[in-house]
């Protein structure tokens, strides 16, 4: 059974989301999981890491609103005290 917390994972001090992945580009490096390939750098989804939640939230206005909403909901449940401000 899938729950909202399946959309985020804590690895050490870093929160990741499988809903997005990072390619090797300097700009526009966050891709939705439905994109299999970055046509700019030719990185494939299967060879790339999941995106950091802080990066997804930082660039939310450039990403799928529905997927970002899922990440936000998952973080509310998984880590209610999560803050993008590191203090």
N, C-alpha and C positions, 0 to 999 in steps of 0.2 A: 504494500500500500504506500502510495506516495503522499508525503506531507510537505508543507511549506518549508520546513527545515531541510529538505533534500536539495533545496536550491542554494544553500550556502554551506561552507565547510571551514572550520578553523584548523589551520596548520601552524602550530606555534602561536605567534602573536598576529598572524595574518589571516584575514577572512577571504576566502575565494568563492567564486560562483561558477558552476558549470554551464550557466546560461549564456556566458560570454567567454571568449578566448582572445589571447594576445598574439599578434604576429610580430615580425621584426621591424616593422616600419617605425619611423620616428613620430609621425603624425597619423591619426586615424588607425591606430593599432588595435583597437577593441572591436571585435566582431561578434555578432550573435552566433549562438551555437548552430543555428540552421545554415550558416554560411560555411561551406566546406573548404574554401580556398580564399586566400588574399591574392587578388590579381596583381597587386603592386609588387609584392616581394615573393610571391609564389609559395608562401608557407601554407601548409595544410592543417586543418583543425586537429587531426589525430597526432600531429607532431608538435603541438603547441600547448602552452600552459593555460589553465583556466585564469580568468581575469580576477584581479583583486577587487573586492567590494568597494574600497575607497575610490578606485579609479572609475568604476562603473557609476558610482554616485556623483563623482566630480564631473564626468562628461555625460551625465544623464540627458541633457538637452539634445545631444547628438545621437542618442541611441533609442532603441525601441521603447516607447513609453510603457507598453504592457509588460515587457521583460524587466525593466527597471522597477516597476511597481511590484513585481514578484520578489525581486531582490530586497526591496525595502520592507515588504511584509515578512519575508523570511528573517531578516535581521531583527525586526521588532520582536519576533518570537524567540529566536535563537540567542540573541544578545541584546536584551532590552536597554542596557546601559551603553551600547555601542555609540561612539561619537567619532566623527571625522576629525575633531580637534584633539591632537595628541597631548593631553595634559591631565 
